Amino acid sequence: MKDVNVGICGLGTVGGGTFNVLKRNADQIAGRAGCNIRISRIASRTAREDLELGDITFTTDIFDVVNDPDVDIVVELIGGYETARELVMAAINNGKHVVTANKALIAVHGNEIFEAAEAKGVIVAFEAGVAGGIPVIKAVREGLAGNRIDWIAGIINGTGNFILTEMRAGREFADVLKEAQALGYAEADPTFDVEGIDAAHKLTILASTGFGVPLQFEKAYTEGISGITPYDITHAEGLGYRIKHLGIARRRDSGIELRVHPTLVPKDNLIAQVDGVLNAVLVDGDAVGQTMYYGPGAGDEATASAVIADLVDVARAVANNSTQRVPYLGFSNDAMADLPVLPMEEIQSAYYLRIQALDHPGVLAKVASILSEQGINIESIVQKESELEDGRIPVIILTHTVQERQVNLAIEELEALADVDGRVVRIRAENFS
Amino acid sequence: MKDVNVGICGLGTVGGGTFNVLKRNADQIAGRAGCNIRISRIASRTAREDLELGDITFTTDIFDVVNDPDVDIVVELIGGYETARELVMAAINNGKHVVTANKALIAVHGNEIFEAAEAKGVIVAFEAGVAGGIPVIKAVREGLAGNRIDWIAGIINGTGNFILTEMRAGREFADVLKEAQALGYAEADPTFDVEGIDAAHKLTILASTGFGVPLQFEKAYTEGISGITPYDITHAEGLGYRIKHLGIARRRDSGIELRVHPTLVPKDNLIAQVDGVLNAVLVDGDAVGQTMYYGPGAGDEATASAVIADLVDVARAVANNSTQRVPYLGFSNDAMADLPVLPMEEIQSAYYLRIQALDHPGVLAKVASILSEQGINIESIVQKESELEDGRIPVIILTHTVQERQVNLAIEELEALADVDGRVVRIRAENFS
């Protein structure tokens, strides 16, 4: 049986997991790939005393791997943008295939990387970059290839989902964030996770794979979960909704919606039941309807599972000297769509609005009138008892689907009312229909 | 762009759906496949006036399609065993690739078909045979290729799931079955669906794809849902469980469990939330842990989605003159495992047992003693008030995991007790751990 040589760059969590699984399941993986996937070289800044590297060449310079003529496939697991970009471009220029778990790299530099790879005829695979061990890139790119994909909505950041799950018990964001940091789910600087940047990287890749548009991370809208309160979580539950931090990509005639933000989802939708650090991606295709992909979005061996699935695909091509390629983003270059990413004002959504009204007569009529003038239809409106006896009455409104511009205008007018105190709380809502 | 010619055999529900989706999404599908997937010939016993076939050659003899030298890929959508087998074997012998939605054919004749296809170097793809539009074969065969798959558990028959879902409202099996037949979810003869035969076909294919064992449908255990009562559904709910008709395949050191039967699953497990005609497959791999795949398991365009995904894969190989192949069942021939399918006595499961005890002193002690002697540990035991005032007291027991042989012996002894009236109700339970 042929050997296909793999060089691993980066021996952290995912690198160690990949090493261990490749070793433990070597026979079975060879049986699937039709060749031996042999780690011939590993580069990492720091050694891992816990791993038995045997006769594998170990170096601290990652560029040794991409310059090693024996290496067929470079596995990039160092993370980050610039060095990873240089490494991957050097690997491609040396005619090597690349497997990466680096979502930031693909979301930001993917177009350039794929162009270079296409010119060299090499594969760049990135299943591990999106939703960890869930093979959702393969599902969208190949498994749903017959469909016009209409939208994709995913819980694609486990840290944020853990925090929102725990907040359902009435805990504050800051309190749960501390726990998530203690458990190792959140970084010391949690910005990437809780502000939606990590999710936007993944969503950018999913959207391009689904719709055949170039990667446009810089145009993705991101809104984090740090402003979500247990108060709104409770009231959303009362309306039959759960708040999830979703990445949503939707194809419209005029362009693509690409947005990450807290979202009310119906409690009886399966995605609302996905709790803790787990991930799930709901995909709507015109032929199949809705399918969902669920599982662990992070973790050493879960992510390694996706890295190795890519390795098997690539190794099979290497072992067969095959030039047959699934296009990087699912579509051949001349079939890419040039749909623009829509500005947020042009997206369409339902909305949860919470207003602190002063207890004046006629305030509800004024609120309803403003919404009506902006063409916003109300699904439900609830006036709560004031909890604070300060004369402020919470009014909670759920709207039908409307363009965001109208809601921005309405909020501006609502906040200008003498009867409304402070800012209007606005959380988008989806019914997945 | 190259044309790849497809001949469709069978123009029923799935055939019509495949025709419509291939036509509607032709540009996009070509953009993904890198070639035009062109229907050059269709054969069907009856014409479909609602479809505009244009310049496609239409015949009533399906063998015209497999004998047409212009056809590259034969799509088998006629269903059934024998004619489908002859058709597919003839297609293979003529050097044509095959895409089929026929789970019965693959489960029963797959080993022979794959052997012939291997000898001819042609692809046989069958994504549409398992769980309709959900790309679960691709997920298990490719997306989880790094894993040792430990078990697969699926709701893979929508008819049965619809019936069990409706029965939660207290309705009887026969009553809901009639509704399912009126809605077109169930056939006039519902045996295939409600007795688990259809699910066993799909499970057989999933198990072989996951574990790398030959297809052994004849050794699968099937138990239907016609004996399930609203009474047990309610009591299972009280214990925190929902009853689902699951196909379960599990790898043990001594062999493979391959079984379809009603199963208690914890209500808080995502698969318990899958209601109505929808399907879901939960897969446990040693690296990734648990992932789940959810969506429509039937329907014209949902199934067509899977047929076309296979067509894109095969057409890409045809257009590239590529001999690169993913093995039919995921593993190359010399890597297939020869694990036997275990007899039911050797499977391990938890059990829900319901006994009608007569109101004698000491009956609980006798029951507990019998279970203990068979080495069966009790998770919970509930003695209910008698609802019938006939002196019979329902005793409901949930056991820990144990070998089925012990449970059979215990049931025999329990039914022999003078204090126990009638048969012991036994439903298996899974905790997915």
Interface residues (C-beta under 8 A of the other chain):
Chain A: G17 V21 L22 R24 N25 D27 Q28 I29 A30 G31 R32 A33 G34 E127 G133 I134 P135 K138 A139 R141 E142 G143 L144 A145 G146 N147 R148 G212 L270 Q273 V274 G285 D286 A287 V288 G289 Q290 T291 M292 Y293 Y294 G295 P296 G299 E301 A302 A304 S305 A306 V307 I308 A309 L311 V312 D313 R316 A317 N320 S322 T323 Q324 V326 P327 G330 F331 S332 D334 A335 M336
Chain B: G17 V21 L22 R24 N25 D27 Q28 I29 A30 G31 R32 A33 G34 E127 G133 I134 P135 K138 A139 R141 E142 G143 L144 A145 G146 N147 R148 G212 L270 Q273 V274 G285 D286 A287 V288 G289 Q290 T291 M292 Y293 Y294 G295 P296 G299 E301 A302 A304 S305 A306 V307 I308 A309 L311 V312 D313 R316 A317 N320 S322 T323 Q324 V326 P327 G330 F331 S332 D334 A335 M336
